[in-house]
Amino acid sequence: MERWQKQLSDSAVKVEDLPFVSGSKEYLKKLQKVSEIFPIRINSYFLNQIKEENDPLWKQVVPTAEELDDFLSAEETLDTDPLNEEENMPVPELVHRYPDRVLLMLNNQCPIICRFCTRKRKIGFPGIVTRETLRQGIEYIARHPEIRDVIMSGGDPLLVPDKELERILGSLREIKHLEIIRIGTRVPGTLPERITPALCEMLKKFHPLYANLHFNHPAEITPEVELACNRMADAGIPLGSQTVLLKGVNDEVEIMKELVHKLLKIRIKPYYLYQADMTMGTDHFRTKIEKGLEIIRGLQGHTSGMGVPYFVIDTPGGGGKVRLLPDTVVEYNDREIMVRNFEGKVFRYPQPTEKSPKKNVPSATVVSSPDKLCEMA
């Protein structure tokens, strides 16, 4: 058994295994009820990173009574499948929401079970993803030449054993119209020992291969995580990070700035900052939309553009991702646009105008009077 497999087998999966949890019998009974609806898993590596009750890592993985309260008193706007994935599955466990790409679920197990997970309805329960569902998914991709991009997801696809993962990747690479394969994974940040040299050597055979990693807080980036991510980057896999905006975890500009700086240092491009989905049992994690805009505004101009992720909402009902921006455009018309910079200053920028060519003057020699491109309003 490899070290990462031992860490996985030593996971906390019961209420009595949870770190820094105490309370009345009634409270512990409530947590037990939570675990029956939404399973628990915290592998031993991640357990060792938790320092105290209510720290940013604890909040992401330890169930609380709020989770059950949210579930039992959920508003009509909350759902077990907020992104309507099930309705966009032409075959089991394959989501075809966008014209040219699909999401293929390889399993429904994760190194940790996040309490805010969009797929709480699936994760940790046996028998949902099988070799048969994978076969149907791969055949569907092969039958649809418009599909040029597949995201391997789950669960977490990097918990699939090397040989099985190689078989799946090989089957996908046999599809001539499939150009890009992406791996959606939280493994490098939560079970870094899994990113072995052997795994990376195998993955190198299937380029172009990209990885969308998941990091929510700077405390997740340890020396072990840095080694894991460097191995993937050295294998030629471009790394991007997806972060979920979580109340009480990372909903502050300075925390997010520290996170994106640490990600860039280990060769990970901050890609998405997600508004937390309207998943049943997770309402206590959700922030106001204004909070995400405030964070983006606090990053723009105060760190490099590489460090500013897109702030997006994955729209309810399966409408796809919509990017949200701070109020940078103040006003525009046919003559000019007024924009606001990171300092709050407003600038005018002239619109291009159509000019009639002057008679008897070669177009190459026409020179317009230079205008100021920007001036403070």
N, C-alpha and C positions, 0 to 999 in steps of 0.2 A: 504494500500500500504506500503510495506516495504521500509526502507531507501534507499536500493540500487536501488529499482525500481523508486523511486523519483529522485535519481541521474541520472538514465538513461533517464527518461522522461524530465529532464531539460538539456538534451544535446544540445550543439551547433551543428546545422545542416545546417545553412545558412551562407553565406558570412558575413552578417551583425552581426552575433553572434560571429565571430572569435575574439580571444584576440590579442591585440597588432598588429592590421592590419590597415594600413592607406595607402593612395596613391591616385593617380589621378582616375577620373571616368573610364578612359580607363583601368587602372590596375585592378580596382575592377570588371569591366566588364569581364576581362580575368579570374579572379578568379571564377566568376559566371559560366563561360564556363567550367572551370575545374570541378566544383561541379556537373555539369550536366553529365559529362562523368564518373567521379569518386566521388561518394557521400562523404559528410562530416559527421562525428560524433565524438564529444568529450564530454564525460559525465561530469557532473558538478564536481565530485571528481577530475578527471584528470585536468580539467580546472583550478582548484584551486592550482594545483601543478606547473603550468606554471608561471614563475616569470617575464619573459621579452621576447621580440621578439628575435628570433634566439637562445634561450636557447635550451639545448638538448631535452627537452620534446616538446617544440614548434615546432621544426623542424620535429618531428616524426608525428605530427597530423595536422598541419596547411598547407593547400595547398599554393603553390607559383606559379608564372608565369612559373618557370622552368619546372614544372610538365606538363603543357600544351605544352610548347616548345618541351620537350622530346617526347611527344606523337605525335605531328604534324610532327616532323622531325626525327622520329625514324629510326635508321638504320635497315637493313634487319635482323640483328642478334637479335633485340628485338622483343618481341612477347607478346600478351595478355595472352597466356598460355605457358610460357617458359618451363615448365616441362612436357608438353604434357600429362597433366592429362586426358583431355577429350578422348584421344585415348586409355587410359588405364582404361576406365570405362566400364566393362561388363554389368553393370546396372547403371541407373542414380545415380550420386553423391556417387559412391563407386569406389575408385581407387585401382586396383590390379596390382601393379608394381613389388613387390617382391614375391617369391614363397610362403612363409608361413605367410604373413601378408597383411592386407588391411587397407585402410583409409576410414572411413565412415563419411560422412558429415551430421551432425545433424541439421544444420541451416546455414543461411548465414548472420547472424547479429553478430556484435562485440560491446564491450563496448566503444572502440574507433576504428576509421578506420585509420589504419596506411597508410601513403602516399607511403610507399615502398612495400606494400602488394603484394605477389605473385598472390593472387586471386582477384586482383582489378576488374577483369571482372565479378565477382559474388557478392562481398560483398556490402551489403546495398540495393540490389535490391530485390523486393518481388517475392514470388512464385517459387523460384528455388528449394529449399528443402521443401518437403511436407511429410505428413504422408505416402503417397503412395511410395515416393522414399525410405523412411526409411524401409517400409515393404519389398520392393524389395531387399534392401541391406541386411537386416537381413536374408531373405530367401536365398540369394546367399551364405552368409557365412555358413548357415546350410547345404547347398548342397555340400560344398567343404571341405572335411575333412583335406586337407593339410593346411588349415588356422588355425593357433594356436594363433594368436595375432591380435587384432584389435585396431586401433587408432581412437578414436572419435574426430572429428575435425569439421571444418565449414569454415567460421564463428567461433563462440566460443560456444562449447557445454554447458558451464556452464551458458549461458543465457537461456537455456531451463528450464522451471519451474520444481520444485522438483518432482512433481508427474509424469510428462511426462518423465523426465530423469530416474526416478525409473522404469517406465514401459519399457523403452528402455534397461536399464541395466539388468532388469529381463529377457527380451527376449533373450538377448545375453548370459546370464548365463545358460539358458536352453540348449544351444548348447554344447554338451558333449566334442567335440574336441577343443573347444575354451579355451585356457589356460589363456591368459593374456588380460586384457583390459587396454588401456592407454587413458588418457584424454589430448588432446592438447589445452591449454588454456592460455590466457593473462589476464583473470579476476583477479587473486590474486594480480597482480601488477597494475591494472588500474581501478578496481572496487572492492576493497577489502571487502566492506560491504556485497557483495554477498556471501562471504564464511561464512555462518551462522552456528551455532552449529547444527541446524536441517539438513542442507545440509550434513555436515560431518557425522552425525549419519546415514543418509541414505546411503552415499557412503561406509561406513564401511561394509555394508552387502554384498558387491560384490567383495571382495578380491579374488585373487591378482589383485590389482588396482594400476596403476602408473599414475603420472601426469607429463607431460612435460610443464613447465611454460616458459614464454617469458619475458626476461628482457634485456634491451639494455644499461641502464645507471644507475650509482649509485644513482642518484637523484630520481629514481623510488621507492627506498626502504625506505618507511616511517614507522612510528610506526603502522599505520593501516595495511600496507602490511605485516609487521612482524607478527602481530596478526593473519592475515588471513593464512599466510603460516604455522605458528605454529599450528593452528587448523587442517590443512590438515595433517601435519606431525604427530600430536598427534592421528589422526584417522588411523595411520598406513600406510599412502600413501607415498611411496618413491617419492621424488621430484627431478626433474632434470631441468636445465635451458637451453633454446636455445636462442642464441643471434645472431642478424644480424649485420654484420660489416657495419657501415654507415658513409660515409664521413661527417666530421664536427660534428658528434655526439659522436662516441666512438672509432675513429681510432687513438688512442694513447695508448701506453703501460700502462702508469700510470692510465688512466681512466679505462682500462680493469682490471688492477690489483685491483683497489679499488672495482670495481663491483664484481669480483669473491670472494674477501674477505668478502664483505657484504653478498653475497649469502650464503657462507659457514656458516656464523654466524647465519643465519636463517634456517639452515638445508636443503639447496638446493645445489645439486651437479652441478657445471657448466659442461654441457654435450657437446653441439655443439656451435661452432662459425661459422656461415654461411657466406660465400661470398654472397653478395646480388645478388638475381636472376636477370636475364636479362628480367625483366618485362617492358612492354611499359609504359612510363610515370615515370620511376624511375631512369633513367640513371645518374641523378645528385647526387644520393646517392652512386653510385658504386665506389669502390676503386680498385686500382691495386692489383693483387694477392699477390705481394710482401709485401704489407702492412699487410695482415693477417699473413703471415709467420714471419714478423718482430715482430708482437705482440706475437705470440706463442713463438718465440725465447726469447722475453723479459720476458715471464712468467716462462719458464722452468728454474728451478734452483733458481729462485727468489721468488717462493712461493711453497707451497706443491703441490705434484702431483695431489691431489684431486682438486686443483683449476685451473688446466690447461685443458681447453676444447679441443675437437677435432676440428680442422679447416677443414671444408668440403665445397666442391662445390656440389650442387645438379645439376647434369649434364643436359644440354639442351637436349630436345627431349625425356626425360623420361628414361635416362640411370641410374638413381639412384645416391646415394651419393658416392663421392670419397673423402677419407681423404688425406689432404696435410700436409707434414711435412717439417720443416726447414732442411737444408743440414747437417744432423747429420752423415750420412754415407759418408765418404770421398772416400773410395776405399775398395774393397774386392777381395779376390782370394781364392784359395783352402787352403792356409796356414793361412791367417789372415784377419781380418777386421780392418780398420782404422776408428775411430769415433771421432766426434767433440763434446765436452761438452758445457755446457751453458756459460762457460768463453771463448770459442773459442779455447781451447787447444785440441790438437789431441792426441789420445791414440791408441795403438795397442792392439788387443785382438785376441789370437790365435784360429784358427778353431780346432775343435776336429779331431783327426787323428785315423785311424784304426790301431791297433797294433796286431800282431800275438802273440798268447799265447806262453810263453816259455815252452819248453818241461820239463817234470818231476817236474814242479812247480805248485802246486794247484792254481787255478785262484784266490782264496780268499786271497792268500798271496802275489800276485803280487803288487808291489808298484812302481809307476812311480816317477821319479824325479819331484818335484814340479816346475812348471814354473811360472813366473810372469804372472798373468792374465792381468795386465794392466801396460804399461809403456809409459811415454811421448815420443812422436816421436821427 
